[in-house]
Amino acid sequence: KSEKDRGNFESAIDAYQQALDDYPDNEYTPFAAVDLSAIYREQAAYTKAIRVYEEALELPAVKKNSAVTAEFEKKLAYIKTVQAVLLRHHALTTPFSKIPNELLEEIESEFNNPKS
């Protein structure tokens, strides 16, 4: 079991961050960014989750794969939408898995129909 699976989130965060720092060119490093961002979303640390993707977009392992770059840009935009909707509803301390359905619908609508 991983540190994350055991609920050792601080250890998992440290391990994922270490992987991102030490192996920026490794093809598996983007997965560390995805997992790290997910932990932050579950901690309602949306700014940190956003920063993970912003920094990951600069990793050689991400930059050299246009599909991964596109997916990370999409995930980044989605988390920013989540953060904006939660902020508007004074609900920024809500972990992602606990976001009420009506807010999830608003997030999806806003994400899929961005204002120009």
Summary of the structure (lengths in Angstrom):
residues: 116
radius of gyration: 14.7
end to end distance: 44.6
largest distance: 44.6
contacts: 322
relative contact order: 0.11
helix: 70%
strand: 0%
